[in-house]
Amino acid sequence: MRKVRTFLVLTLTAALSLAVAPGNATASNATPTPKAKIWVEKNPPAPSALTRKRIPEGDVTPMASGGGCANTQGAGVCISWQKSNNRLAGDFYVNSFYGISSTGTARVFIYNSVTGGYHYKYTAVTDHTGHYPVAYDGTSGSGLGYTTVDFYNSSGSLIMSADSPYQYWP
């Protein structure tokens, strides 16, 4: 009887771990989302000063490393490097409207050390929780990059900025 009880506890624990509640920004638990309202601004402002990360010094590792997602208040901001296409892929998730306006916007930038700094990608209306479109930035040589998203309220005032982890490529 004790073995049966232990088996049931382990089975239920495993089943519950698969039913993870949304909230972590990862591709493994991505669900289809409504079509995002996005556009490209003609002359967008630079990313906010809040997002200016200090670039680490030293050599870039010989293999791609880093990347993934970082959660900041209600947002998850992500980056990866696609070797086959030689490009960075950056995106974000709205996990909750804690610190993010449901009637606001988000400006997406990808920082690329090889091609010279921040590159504006698109602006989206933050009107739903879930995944927002992936933006790409070409790479060559070795370097590092990350995604920056500036979140604004409906009046256009900056609410917060969020960054992905660093992504290194060889």
Phi, psi and chi 1 to 4 in degrees:
 res  aa     phi    psi   chi1   chi2   chi3   chi4
   1 MET       -  -38.4 -172.6   61.7  155.8      -
   2 ARG   -64.9  -38.4 -174.1  171.2 -167.1 -160.5
   3 LYS   -64.9  -39.5  -73.3 -177.4 -178.7 -179.4
   4 VAL   -64.6  -44.1  171.3      -      -      -
   5 ARG   -62.3  -44.5 -170.3  176.1  -40.3  138.7
   6 THR   -62.5  -42.9  -57.6      -      -      -
   7 PHE   -60.5  -44.3  173.1   76.6      -      -
   8 LEU   -64.4  -40.6  -72.9  174.0      -      -
   9 VAL   -63.3  -45.7  168.7      -      -      -
  10 LEU   -64.8  -40.6  -69.1  174.1      -      -
  11 THR   -64.0  -45.3  -56.9      -      -      -
  12 LEU   -65.2  -39.2  -72.6  172.6      -      -
  13 THR   -62.4  -44.3  -56.9      -      -      -
  14 ALA   -63.9  -42.3      -      -      -      -
  15 ALA   -64.8  -41.3      -      -      -      -
  16 LEU   -68.4  -33.1  -71.9  173.6      -      -
  17 SER   -68.8  -24.2   69.3      -      -      -
  18 LEU   -78.0  -23.8  -66.4  176.3      -      -
  19 ALA   -93.8   57.9      -      -      -      -
  20 VAL   -70.2  133.5  175.5      -      -      -
  21 ALA   -70.4  144.7      -      -      -      -
  22 PRO   -61.6  154.4   12.7  -17.7      -      -
  23 GLY   148.9  -25.1      -      -      -      -
  24 ASN   -99.6  131.4  -68.6  -29.1      -      -
  25 ALA   -83.8   93.4      -      -      -      -
  26 THR  -140.2  152.4   62.8      -      -      -
  27 ALA   -68.0  -25.8      -      -      -      -
  28 SER   -68.7  -24.1   63.4      -      -      -
  29 ASN  -114.7   23.6   67.3    0.3      -      -
  30 ALA   -69.9  139.9      -      -      -      -
  31 THR  -122.2  154.0   56.5      -      -      -
  32 PRO   -57.8  141.9  -20.5   29.3      -      -
  33 THR  -123.5  162.9   59.4      -      -      -
  34 PRO   -62.0  156.1   -5.8    9.5      -      -
  35 LYS   -61.2  123.4 -174.8  170.8  173.7  119.9
  36 ALA   -74.5  144.1      -      -      -      -
  37 LYS   -90.0  105.2  -62.7  173.6 -170.1   95.5
  38 ILE  -127.8  159.5   66.9  167.6      -      -
  39 TRP  -156.5  165.2   64.8   93.4      -      -
  40 VAL  -110.0  123.7  174.8      -      -      -
  41 GLU   -79.5  145.8  -63.3  176.7   54.5      -
  42 LYS   -67.8  -47.5 -171.3  170.9 -175.7  175.7
  43 ASN  -133.7   73.4  -66.3  -53.8      -      -
  44 PRO   -71.1  153.6   30.2  -36.8      -      -
  45 PRO   -70.8  161.7   25.7  -32.5      -      -
  46 ALA   -65.4  160.7      -      -      -      -
  47 PRO   -60.4  153.8   13.3  -19.9      -      -
  48 SER   -62.2  155.1   79.5      -      -      -
  49 ALA   -62.7  -21.6      -      -      -      -
  50 LEU   -62.9  -23.6  -61.1  174.6      -      -
  51 THR   -93.9   -5.6   64.0      -      -      -
  52 ARG   -68.6   98.6  -58.8  -72.3  158.4   75.4
  53 LYS   -79.2  151.1  -75.0 -174.4  164.9 -176.0
  54 ARG   -79.9  126.7 -177.6  178.8  165.0  -85.4
  55 ILE   -80.0  127.6  -55.7  -57.1      -      -
  56 PRO   -65.4  147.8   15.7  -20.7      -      -
  57 GLU   -96.0  161.7  -63.8  178.5   18.9      -
  58 GLY   108.6  178.8      -      -      -      -
  59 ASP   -74.5  149.6  -65.9  -29.5      -      -
  60 VAL   -79.3  141.7  174.1      -      -      -
  61 THR   -64.1  154.0   58.3      -      -      -
  62 PRO   -72.0  -12.8   24.0  -31.1      -      -
  63 MET  -122.6  154.9  -61.5  177.5   62.1      -
  64 ALA   -62.3  138.6      -      -      -      -
  65 SER  -153.6  169.2   63.2      -      -      -
  66 GLY    80.9 -146.5      -      -      -      -
  67 GLY    76.1 -168.6      -      -      -      -
  68 GLY    99.5 -154.5      -      -      -      -
  69 CYS  -124.5  151.2  -59.9      -      -      -
  70 ALA  -128.4  133.5      -      -      -      -
  71 ASN   -95.6  128.5  -70.2  -50.4      -      -
  72 THR  -131.4  114.5  -56.3      -      -      -
  73 GLN    47.8 -119.4  -67.0 -172.1    5.2      -
  74 GLY   -90.9    7.9      -      -      -      -
  75 ALA  -118.7  149.2      -      -      -      -
  76 GLY  -121.2  120.9      -      -      -      -
  77 VAL  -113.4  131.6 -179.4      -      -      -
  78 CYS  -126.8  158.5  -52.1      -      -      -
  79 ILE  -150.7  147.0 -170.2   84.3      -      -
  80 SER  -150.9  166.7   63.8      -      -      -
  81 TRP  -119.4  129.8  179.8   64.9      -      -
  82 GLN  -103.8  104.4  -61.2  174.1  -19.6      -
  83 LYS   -61.3  -42.0 -179.1  178.6 -179.6 -180.0
  84 SER   -61.9  -31.5   60.1      -      -      -
  85 ASN  -106.7   -1.7  -62.9  -43.5      -      -
  86 ASN    49.1   57.6 -154.3   27.3      -      -
  87 ARG  -151.7  155.5   64.9 -174.8 -178.7 -179.3
  88 LEU   -85.6  145.4  -67.5  166.2      -      -
  89 ALA  -124.8  117.0      -      -      -      -
  90 GLY  -120.4  141.5      -      -      -      -
  91 ASP  -154.9 -179.4   58.4  -11.0      -      -
  92 PHE  -150.7  163.0   73.6   98.7      -      -
  93 TYR  -124.4  142.8  -65.2   76.2      -      -
  94 VAL  -100.8  111.5  171.4      -      -      -
  95 ASN   -89.5  -28.2  -63.6  -42.4      -      -
  96 SER  -162.1  168.1   72.8      -      -      -
  97 PHE   -95.5   28.4  -70.5  109.7      -      -
  98 TYR   -81.6  109.3  173.2   71.6      -      -
  99 GLY    84.6    1.6      -      -      -      -
 100 ILE  -131.9  140.1  -61.3  171.8      -      -
 101 SER   -87.6  132.9  172.3      -      -      -
 102 SER   -76.1   -4.7   63.2      -      -      -
 103 THR  -121.2   16.5   58.6      -      -      -
 104 GLY  -101.2 -162.0      -      -      -      -
 105 THR  -135.0  165.9   57.1      -      -      -
 106 ALA  -135.4  131.0      -      -      -      -
 107 ARG  -103.0  129.5  -77.6 -165.8 -176.6  107.0
 108 VAL  -107.5  129.8  177.6      -      -      -
 109 PHE  -128.5  148.2  -60.1   84.8      -      -
 110 ILE  -119.0  126.2  -65.3 -179.6      -      -
 111 TYR   -88.2  130.8  176.7   86.9      -      -
 112 ASN  -133.8  114.2 -177.1  -31.5      -      -
 113 SER   -68.7  -24.3   67.2      -      -      -
 114 VAL   -81.1  -43.2  173.7      -      -      -
 115 THR   -93.5    4.2   58.6      -      -      -
 116 GLY    99.1   59.7      -      -      -      -
 117 GLY    93.3 -153.5      -      -      -      -
 118 TYR   -78.7  135.0  -70.6   95.0      -      -
 119 HIS  -121.3  119.2  -60.1  126.1      -      -
 120 TYR   -67.7  138.8  166.5   74.3      -      -
 121 LYS  -115.6  -53.7  -64.6  -57.6  171.2  179.0
 122 TYR  -167.0  168.6   66.5   84.9      -      -
 123 THR  -119.3  136.9  -59.4      -      -      -
 124 ALA  -127.8  148.5      -      -      -      -
 125 VAL   -79.8  127.9  175.6      -      -      -
 126 THR   -91.6   70.1   52.4      -      -      -
 127 ASP  -105.4    4.2   60.4   -3.7      -      -
 128 HIS  -151.1  155.5   66.2  -84.3      -      -
 129 THR   -82.8  154.6   57.3      -      -      -
 130 GLY   120.5 -162.8      -      -      -      -
 131 HIS   -83.5  143.1 -174.6 -117.2      -      -
 132 TYR  -114.9  162.3  -76.7   74.9      -      -
 133 PRO   -57.3  151.6  -25.6   35.0      -      -
 134 VAL   -82.8  137.8  178.2      -      -      -
 135 ALA  -114.4  150.1      -      -      -      -
 136 TYR  -122.5  152.5  -59.7   99.2      -      -
 137 ASP  -145.1  122.5 -158.1   63.3      -      -
 138 GLY   -65.1  149.3      -      -      -      -
 139 THR  -128.8  159.7   62.4      -      -      -
 140 SER  -152.2  158.8   62.6      -      -      -
 141 GLY    61.1 -155.1      -      -      -      -
 142 SER  -113.8  151.4   59.8      -      -      -
 143 GLY  -178.0 -161.4      -      -      -      -
 144 LEU  -141.0  156.8   69.4   87.4      -      -
 145 GLY  -153.6  167.1      -      -      -      -
 146 TYR  -160.8  161.0   57.8   90.1      -      -
 147 THR   -98.1  138.7  -54.2      -      -      -
 148 THR  -122.9  133.4  -68.6      -      -      -
 149 VAL  -126.0  124.2 -178.0      -      -      -
 150 ASP   -99.5  127.5  -73.3  -15.6      -      -
 151 PHE  -105.6  133.6  -67.7   92.0      -      -
 152 TYR  -122.9  152.4  -61.9   84.8      -      -
 153 ASN   -83.7 -178.5   63.6   19.9      -      -
 154 SER   -67.6  -16.6   59.4      -      -      -
 155 SER   -87.2   -5.5  -59.3      -      -      -
 156 GLY    89.4    9.6      -      -      -      -
 157 SER   -87.0  138.2  -63.1      -      -      -
 158 LEU   -64.7  128.3 -179.9   68.3      -      -
 159 ILE   -96.4  -50.0  -60.2  171.2      -      -
 160 MET  -163.9  166.0   74.0  165.6 -163.9      -
 161 SER  -124.2  148.2  -67.1      -      -      -
 162 ALA  -139.8  142.3      -      -      -      -
 163 ASP  -121.8  150.5  -65.7  -37.5      -      -
 164 SER   -80.7  172.0   71.6      -      -      -
 165 PRO   -67.1  167.8  -16.6   27.5      -      -
 166 TYR   -69.7  143.7  -70.2  122.4      -      -
 167 GLN  -118.1  122.9  171.5   67.5   60.2      -
 168 TYR  -103.8  145.8  -60.4   90.7      -      -
 169 TRP  -138.0  150.4   66.4   91.7      -      -
 170 PRO   -78.1      -   26.2  -30.0      -      -
